[in-house]
Amino acid sequence: VGPPLLLLGAPGSGKTALLFAAALEAAGEGRGPVVFLTRTPLQRLPCGTRAALDPMRLQKIRFQYPPSTRELFRFLCSAHESSGPAPSLLLLDGLEEYLAEDTGPDESSYLAALLLDTAAHFSDRIGPDRDCGLAVAFQTQEEPDSGDSLHLALLQRYFPARCWLQPDASDPGEHRIRACLEPGGLGPRTEWWVTFPPRGEMTVTPWHTRAGDPSSDKGSRSEGHP
């Protein structure tokens, strides 16, 4: 399990699909259950792979739908009272929807700290040499002055490890994402292709810049990372 991760990308960049793929992967590793937090119930499973249809994996994913920031606070604050096996992975999709509720810097900081504290509590319950992973998805906007810079600056204090996503034009029925992982001083920056084929399993391959490709740096600049 790596450090707490902030997943960043514009609308349609594949944040939910990647979070759900991570949930399926963790659920299939024989560890504890996975908690998947999102404000709105998923209308369909984001991944059409065999793993997404495995009922044994799906049963290990606990979907929770806090409808407001107050309910999200309540859920996280009551985590220490929950019984049963401790989660091996805590995922939150759509953090920007909660921060949009007129939350000021204090509330935003409290929410970020509470997420880290909840994951740390689950790690303590799991036992030595094992941790509860944490990944949070935050939707960025194309406009540079969209208002999410303050939230991003604040969140990056709590989540030094970040992964930027950019969708790529691919074959019909195939969803391919360019992922840039910045581990926050824990290692070098790496870039990958994450491909969701119409049938079969998700694949992850190293990304290599193609000579003369004008889009090779465009995504990095548009998403705000170097």
Secondary structure, DSSP 8 states (H G I E B T S, - for coil): --S-EEEEE-TTSSHHHHHHHHHHHHHTTTSS-EEEEESS--SS-S--STGGG-HHHHTTEEEE---SHHHHHHHHHTGGG--SS--SEEEEE-HHHHHTTT--HHHHHHHHHHHHHHHHHHHHHH-TT---EEEEEEE--SSTTSS-HHHHHHHHHH--EEEEEEEE--STT-EEEEEEEE-TTSS--EEEEEEE-SSS--EEEE----TT-TTTTHHHHHHT--
